[in-house]
Amino acid sequence: MPHLLRFSRDVEARLERLAQRTGRGKAELIESCLVVGLHDLEAQYLLEEAVSAPLPSTRPALDQLLRESGLGA
């Protein structure tokens, strides 16, 4: 895995402790954090999109009603 980020001393120390306690490598722990974080972000943004998206209308549009009634152009 390429070294893309420089972590603060605190984060680096926490990763070291987790690696020692779990027996997993730091790269594996970082990937796990990214997977969980990405999942949470995707869920948050998908929820925001769903809330902000207009609900599909089950009623016909006004111009369609006018055409069907013979009053529209």
C-alpha positions as CSV (number, residue, x, y, z in Angstrom):
1,M,0.0,0.0,0.0
2,P,1.5,3.4,-0.9
3,H,2.1,5.8,1.8
4,L,-0.4,8.6,1.1
5,L,-0.9,10.2,4.4
6,R,1.1,11.3,7.4
7,F,-0.8,10.8,10.6
8,S,-0.5,12.8,13.7
9,R,1.5,11.3,16.6
10,D,-1.7,10.6,18.5
11,V,-3.3,8.7,15.6
12,E,0.0,6.9,14.9
13,A,0.2,5.8,18.5
14,R,-3.4,4.6,18.5
15,L,-2.8,2.6,15.4
16,E,0.3,1.0,16.9
17,R,-1.7,0.1,20.1
18,L,-4.5,-1.4,18.0
19,A,-2.1,-3.3,15.8
20,Q,-0.4,-4.8,18.9
21,R,-3.7,-5.7,20.6
22,T,-5.4,-7.1,17.6
23,G,-2.4,-8.7,15.9
24,R,-3.5,-7.0,12.6
25,G,-1.2,-4.8,10.5
26,K,-1.6,-1.0,10.5
27,A,-2.4,-1.1,6.8
28,E,-5.2,-3.6,7.4
29,L,-6.6,-1.4,10.3
30,I,-6.5,1.7,8.1
31,E,-8.3,-0.1,5.3
32,S,-10.9,-1.3,7.8
33,C,-11.4,2.3,9.0
34,L,-11.8,3.5,5.5
35,V,-14.4,0.9,4.6
36,V,-16.5,1.7,7.7
37,G,-16.0,5.5,7.2
38,L,-16.9,5.3,3.5
39,H,-20.0,3.2,4.3
40,D,-21.2,5.8,6.8
41,L,-20.5,8.6,4.4
42,E,-22.4,6.9,1.5
43,A,-25.3,6.2,3.8
44,Q,-25.4,9.8,5.0
45,Y,-25.2,11.3,1.5
46,L,-27.7,8.8,0.0
47,L,-30.1,9.6,2.8
48,E,-29.6,13.4,2.2
49,E,-30.2,12.8,-1.5
50,A,-33.4,10.8,-0.8
51,V,-34.7,13.5,1.6
52,S,-33.9,16.4,-0.8
53,A,-35.2,14.6,-4.0
54,P,-38.8,15.5,-4.9
55,L,-41.3,12.7,-4.4
56,P,-42.7,11.3,-7.6
57,S,-46.2,12.6,-8.2
58,T,-49.0,10.1,-8.5
59,R,-51.3,12.8,-9.8
60,P,-51.3,13.7,-13.5
61,A,-49.8,17.0,-14.4
62,L,-52.2,20.0,-14.8
63,D,-51.6,20.3,-18.6
64,Q,-52.4,16.6,-19.0
65,L,-55.7,17.0,-17.1
66,L,-56.6,20.0,-19.3
67,R,-55.8,18.1,-22.5
68,E,-57.8,15.1,-21.4
69,S,-60.8,17.3,-20.4
70,G,-60.7,19.1,-23.8
71,L,-59.9,22.5,-22.2
72,G,-56.2,22.4,-22.9
73,A,-54.3,23.3,-26.0
